[in-house]
């Protein structure tokens, strides 16, 4: 597995591209037309209007920083909602310059995602002791990656599709194997032949690459302010931690590594340490 770089000096090999990423820090905040599509449900994104201020307010949910986008004329908190969030009223903690803390409330509506029931061989459901131990080690490492927060402002909150292909699995799908429910699907699956290029859907910095038990060959990108994305089951990885990539840069190629039944890309998007529906970020997406 590759070494994990998080908010530290870039390796010398990335020096030629470091200025590109540094420049994003001073870029204008994403405007309203570049925000993801609002869908305030578990697994969705809430856009909470914060009003005007000379300096962007600081927002958080349960102590986790939240991305704030806009300009002095109006700011918006872009809140990722966990798949296991309870419908109802939720609270955004807000701090404005030279003002006492505020609590801004927003609603989360119920949603029902699709469910798929499958019968498979018992050995395909339960992990061996060795595999379980590996998964637990990788889970600790993944938690470190997920906690990444950089001050870089994303140049846009809209993304391009990372690979050409057919959507073969949607976000939120819950599979039940032999009567045993599994966690809902935390990303979008796109079926494509092995070797099909996987491209960065937005500019960012590579913060982790590795070979994981479930996810296979994997790449993580940090787009700034808690907006992360993940690309799994790759047949090859063409970047390394510390690399700064532009929109459309090659990250790797589609494969079938990890626990899969065929070649495809699993693509996840994360806000404030929460996996959310990637479809909400697609440029040109409708309602």
Secondary structure per residue as TSV (DSSP state, phi and psi in degrees):
chain	resnum	aa	ss	phi	psi
A	1	X	-	360.0	149.7
A	2	X	-	-80.8	154.5
A	3	X	-	-70.2	143.6
A	4	X	-	-92.5	122.6
A	5	X	-	-101.9	128.4
A	6	X	-	-138.1	107.1
A	7	X	S	57.8	26.1
A	8	X	S	-115.0	-169.9
A	9	X	-	-62.4	143.0
A	10	X	-	-75.3	146.8
A	11	X	-	-64.7	157.4
A	12	X	G	-56.7	-33.8
A	13	X	G	-64.5	-20.0
A	14	X	G	-96.8	0.9
A	15	X	H	-58.9	-34.5
A	16	X	H	-67.2	-22.4
A	17	X	H	-109.3	-3.3
A	18	X	H	-61.0	-36.8
A	19	X	H	-63.0	-32.4
A	20	X	H	-62.2	-47.7
A	21	X	H	-69.8	-38.6
A	22	X	H	-61.6	-35.3
A	23	X	H	-64.2	-28.7
A	24	X	H	-63.9	-25.9
A	25	X	T	-61.3	-30.5
A	26	X	T	-105.1	7.8
A	27	X	S	-74.5	155.0
A	28	X	-	-59.3	147.3
A	29	X	-	-64.3	152.3
A	30	X	-	-58.6	133.7
A	31	X	-	-83.0	171.0
A	32	X	G	-57.1	-38.2
A	33	X	G	-67.6	-13.9
A	34	X	G	-102.9	7.0
A	35	X	S	-75.7	156.2
A	36	X	-	-66.6	163.9
A	37	X	-	-71.6	130.9
A	38	X	-	-72.9	132.5
A	39	X	B	-153.6	92.4
A	40	X	-	-84.3	73.9
A	41	X	B	-136.3	164.8
A	42	X	T	-53.9	128.6
A	43	X	T	86.1	1.5
A	44	X	S	-107.8	-163.3
A	45	X	E	-128.5	128.3
A	46	X	E	-100.7	131.5
A	47	X	E	-104.7	108.7
A	48	X	E	-106.0	114.5
A	49	X	E	-71.8	131.4
A	50	X	E	-112.1	-6.3
A	51	X	E	83.7	-179.8
A	52	X	-	-79.7	153.6
A	53	X	-	-170.3	146.2
A	54	X	S	-64.8	-35.9
A	55	X	S	-116.9	139.1
A	56	X	-	-58.5	129.5
A	57	X	-	-65.1	158.7
A	58	X	E	-100.0	129.3
A	59	X	E	-125.1	152.8
A	60	X	E	-154.6	157.8
A	61	X	E	-128.1	120.9
A	62	X	T	53.3	37.2
A	63	X	T	83.4	-2.6
A	64	X	E	-97.1	126.6
A	65	X	E	-59.3	145.7
A	66	X	E	-118.2	140.8
A	67	X	E	-66.5	131.9
A	68	X	E	-119.1	127.7
A	69	X	E	-123.7	153.1
A	70	X	E	137.1	-152.2
A	71	X	E	-144.2	171.3
A	72	X	T	-53.4	-26.9
A	73	X	T	-72.9	-13.6
A	74	X	E	175.4	129.6
A	75	X	E	-116.2	151.4
A	76	X	E	-133.6	129.2
A	77	X	E	-84.3	128.3
A	78	X	E	-105.4	100.0
A	79	X	E	-106.0	122.2
A	80	X	E	-79.4	133.2
A	81	X	-	-108.7	125.2
A	82	X	-	-63.8	147.7
A	83	X	T	-61.2	-28.1
A	84	X	T	-96.8	12.6
A	85	X	-	-66.5	141.6
A	86	X	-	-79.5	134.4
A	87	X	S	-59.8	151.5
A	88	X	E	130.1	-155.1
A	89	X	E	-88.4	132.7
A	90	X	E	-123.9	163.4
A	91	X	E	-122.0	133.4
A	92	X	E	-107.6	122.8
A	93	X	E	-84.5	132.8
A	94	X	E	-131.1	137.0
A	95	X	E	-127.2	121.1
A	96	X	-	-104.6	156.3
A	97	X	T	-57.5	125.8
A	98	X	T	60.1	27.5
A	99	X	S	-130.9	154.1
A	100	X	-	-67.1	158.1
A	101	X	-	-59.2	148.4
A	102	X	E	-121.9	161.6
A	103	X	E	-124.4	115.0
A	104	X	E	-105.6	128.6
A	105	X	E	-99.0	142.8
A	106	X	E	-142.1	153.4
A	107	X	E	-97.1	149.0
A	108	X	E	-122.9	120.3
A	109	X	B	-87.8	154.6
A	110	X	-	-70.8	156.6
A	111	X	-	-148.8	150.0
A	112	X	-	-123.5	114.1
A	113	X	-	-89.7	162.7
A	114	X	-	-65.8	155.5
A	115	X	E	-128.4	140.6
A	116	X	E	-127.7	125.4
A	117	X	E	-106.0	126.7
A	118	X	E	-131.2	147.6
A	119	X	-	-110.2	123.7
A	120	X	-	-134.6	166.1
A	121	X	-	-61.4	138.5
A	122	X	G	-52.5	-35.5
A	123	X	G	-66.1	-16.3
A	124	X	G	-87.8	-7.3
A	125	X	T	-103.7	-52.9
A	126	X	S	-90.7	138.0
A	127	X	-	-86.2	146.9
A	128	X	-	-70.8	165.0
A	129	X	H	-59.2	-39.0
A	130	X	H	-66.5	-44.9
A	131	X	H	-66.4	-37.5
A	132	X	H	-64.6	-40.8
A	133	X	H	-62.8	-40.7
A	134	X	H	-63.5	-43.9
A	135	X	H	-59.9	-42.0
A	136	X	H	-64.2	-39.1
A	137	X	H	-63.5	-42.1
A	138	X	H	-70.5	-30.2
A	139	X	H	-64.7	-37.9
A	140	X	H	-63.4	-45.8
A	141	X	H	-63.1	-42.3
A	142	X	H	-61.5	-37.9
A	143	X	H	-61.4	-35.9
A	144	X	H	-66.5	-42.5
A	145	X	H	-63.7	-45.1
A	146	X	H	-61.4	-29.7
A	147	X	T	-78.2	-0.7
A	148	X	-	-58.5	132.0
A	149	X	-	-138.8	123.4
A	150	X	-	-121.3	150.7
A	151	X	-	-76.8	-7.6
A	152	X	-	-61.3	133.7
A	153	X	-	-87.5	124.4
A	154	X	-	-57.6	136.8
A	155	X	S	-71.8	-21.1
A	156	X	-	-159.5	154.3
A	157	X	S	-107.8	18.4
A	158	X	-	-110.8	147.0
A	159	X	B	-129.5	158.7
A	160	X	-	-94.7	155.7
A	161	X	-	-64.6	128.2
A	162	X	S	-74.8	-16.0
A	163	X	S	-152.6	143.7
A	164	X	-	-77.8	129.1
A	165	X	S	166.8	-179.0
A	166	X	E	-90.1	133.5
A	167	X	E	-69.2	116.2
A	168	X	E	-107.4	-7.3
A	169	X	E	-158.9	128.4
A	170	X	-	-100.2	158.7
A	171	X	T	-62.3	141.0
A	172	X	T	89.6	-12.0
A	173	X	-	-58.9	129.8
A	174	X	E	-106.0	122.5
A	175	X	E	-99.5	141.1
A	176	X	E	-119.4	112.0
A	177	X	E	-99.3	118.8
A	178	X	T	51.0	39.0
A	179	X	T	84.1	-3.2
A	180	X	E	-101.2	112.9
A	181	X	E	-69.7	141.2
A	182	X	-	-111.3	168.0
A	183	X	-	-61.8	147.6
A	184	X	-	-60.6	152.0
A	185	X	-	-64.0	126.9
A	186	X	-	-101.2	19.6
A	187	X	S	-161.1	-167.0
A	188	X	E	-113.6	131.3
A	189	X	E	-97.9	133.9
A	190	X	E	-126.2	115.1
A	191	X	E	-79.1	133.1
A	192	X	-	-160.6	155.8
A	193	X	-	-64.0	149.3
A	194	X	T	-54.5	134.6
A	195	X	T	96.4	-10.3
A	196	X	-	-63.2	130.6
A	197	X	E	-60.9	139.3
A	198	X	E	-107.8	123.1
A	199	X	E	-114.0	147.8
A	200	X	-	-64.1	124.7
A	201	X	S	-76.9	-13.5
A	202	X	S	-160.3	161.1
A	203	X	-	-64.2	148.7
A	204	X	E	-178.7	-173.9
A	205	X	E	-120.9	135.6
A	206	X	E	-72.0	121.9
A	207	X	E	-110.7	-12.4
A	208	X	E	-164.3	143.1
A	209	X	E	-137.0	155.3
A	210	X	E	174.8	178.5
A	211	X	E	-115.7	109.0
A	212	X	E	-108.3	153.4
A	213	X	T	-59.0	-54.6
A	214	X	T	-81.3	-44.1
A	215	X	T	-87.9	-10.7
A	216	X	E	64.7	-151.3
A	217	X	E	-67.2	123.9
A	218	X	E	-133.3	145.4
A	219	X	E	-127.4	135.6
A	220	X	E	-113.3	137.2
A	221	X	E	-116.4	142.0
A	222	X	E	-106.0	116.5
A	223	X	E	-95.0	-7.4
A	224	X	E	110.9	147.1
A	225	X	T	55.5	37.6
A	226	X	T	83.1	4.8
A	227	X	E	-92.3	110.4
A	228	X	E	-121.2	160.8
A	229	X	E	-143.3	153.8
A	230	X	E	-134.2	143.1
A	231	X	E	-131.6	119.8
A	232	X	E	-122.0	163.7
A	233	X	E	69.4	24.0
A	234	X	E	-67.8	146.6
A	235	X	E	-81.8	-24.4
A	236	X	E	-153.8	155.9
A	237	X	E	-119.0	127.5
A	238	X	-	-110.7	11.9
A	239	X	-	-132.2	170.8
A	240	X	-	-138.4	158.8
A	241	X	T	-55.3	136.2
A	242	X	T	99.9	-21.1
A	243	X	-	-64.9	139.6
A	244	X	E	-105.3	128.0
A	245	X	E	-122.4	147.0
A	246	X	-	-92.7	164.6
A	247	X	T	-55.7	129.8
A	248	X	T	91.0	-4.0
A	249	X	-	-69.8	146.0
A	250	X	E	-75.8	127.6
A	251	X	E	-98.1	-32.0
A	252	X	E	172.2	-150.0
A	253	X	E	-142.0	149.7
A	254	X	E	-59.2	143.1
A	255	X	B	-153.3	-161.3
A	256	X	-	-137.5	37.6
A	257	X	-	-81.3	157.8
A	258	X	S	83.4	-157.0
A	259	X	S	-91.4	87.9
A	260	X	-	-139.9	167.7
A	261	X	S	-108.7	-6.8
A	262	X	S	-173.8	167.3
A	263	X	-	-67.8	130.7
A	264	X	E	-169.8	166.2
A	265	X	E	-102.7	128.6
A	266	X	E	-97.8	120.9
A	267	X	E	-119.1	123.1
A	268	X	E	-119.2	148.7
A	269	X	E	-125.5	138.5
A	270	X	E	-128.5	136.7
A	271	X	E	-125.9	139.8
A	272	X	T	35.9	52.4
A	273	X	T	63.4	25.2
A	274	X	E	-129.3	126.5
A	275	X	E	-70.9	128.9
A	276	X	E	-128.7	169.0
A	277	X	-	-68.7	115.3
A	278	X	G	-59.4	-27.9
A	279	X	G	-59.7	-25.5
A	280	X	G	-70.2	-16.6
A	281	X	G	-99.9	-5.8
A	282	X	B	-70.5	130.0
A	283	X	T	-61.1	132.5
A	284	X	T	81.6	6.0
A	285	X	-	-68.7	145.4
A	286	X	-	-92.7	-157.9
A	287	X	-	-81.0	360.0
